[in-house]
Amino acid sequence: MLPALLLYASLVNDVRTLVARDDFAAAERIVRSYEAQAGATPEAAAALSWLARGELDAHNYARADDYAAETRKLVDQILRTRKVESDPWLPMALGASVEVHAQALAARGARSEAVTYLRQQLHLLGTTPVAERIQKNLNLLSLDGKPAPPIESADFFGAKPPTLAALRGHPVLLFFWAHWCPDCKAEAPILADLARIYAPKGLVLIAPTRLYGSAAGGESATPAEEKNYIEKIRRQYYGALASVPVPLDSTNFQTYGASTTPTLVLIDRNGIVRDYHPGAASEAELAARIQAVLP
């Protein structure tokens, strides 16, 4: 007979599946059963975080906040003896606990409290793998209508990227992408169409990316190896965007909170952020947003 814990090898995936079906009761049952046998583990924290996200999506904000608080308590317990980088489930759970609490606050009308909380968490966790995710949530609540942060471009692919300051007078669309990201590849032809239509009207497209320490198949890679791999992917999947400057710097991802790829940021001709959008977007959605900032 297999050890009991092996029955829960797919705990997180099972919880995600049940949450996607809105079967929160069944999801909680298997989490509690697992906890009774295994105790405080990163997998348990990650599973709880999916319950928090599910309840948030269902607009059950109090319940979502309860799961977020429980997730954070469990993660903090684990981090007494381990670092957050020691297990891939820990950053997921920790980031989700922060995200859900902030979003639940904002959804219940406490937007300023949510922003204050996120800034506190960024100060506390700014050197951990969850920093980009916290910045993303902070940007979602506070970046629209603010001056766009500068884009670092000491290293790049393609043409040397212009500074955002040099692009005043032009609307700018930032496309944050990753070489391993299928949604980014699917977004490329949409952006190519938009550039064809709106570049003659002043739109400038810039496509920041970064190193992740891996290449094909997720295998570890040196920076030089990964750069060569990114160039290969760029030519293979982003040929229609060959003329688009590609800054290569993780600082841009931290500043813009681009933990989700793609992340799309639309900046007006005065350098003000007018749309901050983690995730893919349709051509119709983007076209409407671009038209709103054209001269």
Rosetta blueprint (number, residue, H / E / L):
1 M L
2 L L
3 P L
4 A H
5 L H
6 L H
7 L H
8 Y H
9 A L
10 S L
11 L H
12 V H
13 N H
14 D H
15 V H
16 R H
17 T H
18 L H
19 V H
20 A H
21 R L
22 D L
23 D L
24 F H
25 A H
26 A H
27 A H
28 E H
29 R H
30 I H
31 V H
32 R H
33 S H
34 Y H
35 E H
36 A H
37 Q H
38 A H
39 G L
40 A L
41 T L
42 P H
43 E H
44 A H
45 A H
46 A H
47 A H
48 L H
49 S H
50 W H
51 L H
52 A H
53 R H
54 G H
55 E H
56 L H
57 D H
58 A L
59 H L
60 N L
61 Y H
62 A H
63 R H
64 A H
65 D H
66 D H
67 Y H
68 A H
69 A H
70 E H
71 T H
72 R H
73 K H
74 L H
75 V H
76 D H
77 Q H
78 I H
79 L L
80 R L
81 T L
82 R L
83 K L
84 V H
85 E H
86 S H
87 D L
88 P L
89 W H
90 L H
91 P H
92 M H
93 A H
94 L H
95 G H
96 A H
97 S H
98 V H
99 E H
100 V H
101 H H
102 A H
103 Q H
104 A H
105 L H
106 A H
107 A H
108 R L
109 G L
110 A L
111 R H
112 S H
113 E H
114 A H
115 V H
116 T H
117 Y H
118 L H
119 R H
120 Q H
121 Q H
122 L H
123 H H
124 L H
125 L H
126 G L
127 T L
128 T L
129 P L
130 V L
131 A H
132 E H
133 R H
134 I H
135 Q H
136 K H
137 N H
138 L H
139 N H
140 L H
141 L H
142 S H
143 L L
144 D L
145 G L
146 K L
147 P E
148 A L
149 P L
150 P L
151 I L
152 E L
153 S L
154 A L
155 D L
156 F E
157 F E
158 G L
159 A L
160 K L
161 P L
162 P L
163 T L
164 L L
165 A H
166 A H
167 L H
168 R L
169 G L
170 H L
171 P L
172 V E
173 L E
174 L E
175 F E
176 F E
177 W L
178 A L
179 H L
180 W L
181 C L
182 P H
183 D H
184 C H
185 K H
186 A H
187 E H
188 A H
189 P H
190 I H
191 L H
192 A H
193 D H
194 L H
195 A H
196 R H
197 I H
198 Y H
199 A H
200 P H
201 K H
202 G L
203 L L
204 V E
205 L E
206 I E
207 A L
208 P L
209 T E
210 R L
211 L L
212 Y L
213 G L
214 S E
215 A L
216 A H
217 G H
218 G H
219 E L
220 S E
221 A L
222 T L
223 P H
224 A H
225 E H
226 E H
227 K H
228 N H
229 Y H
230 I H
231 E H
232 K H
233 I H
234 R H
235 R H
236 Q H
237 Y H
238 Y L
239 G H
240 A H
241 L H
242 A L
243 S L
244 V L
245 P L
246 V E
247 P E
248 L E
249 D L
250 S H
251 T H
252 N H
253 F H
254 Q H
255 T H
256 Y H
257 G L
258 A L
259 S L
260 T L
261 T L
262 P L
263 T E
264 L E
265 V E
266 L E
267 I E
268 D L
269 R L
270 N L
271 G L
272 I E
273 V E
274 R E
275 D E
276 Y E
277 H E
278 P E
279 G L
280 A L
281 A L
282 S L
283 E H
284 A H
285 E H
286 L H
287 A H
288 A H
289 R H
290 I H
291 Q H
292 A H
293 V H
294 L L
295 P L
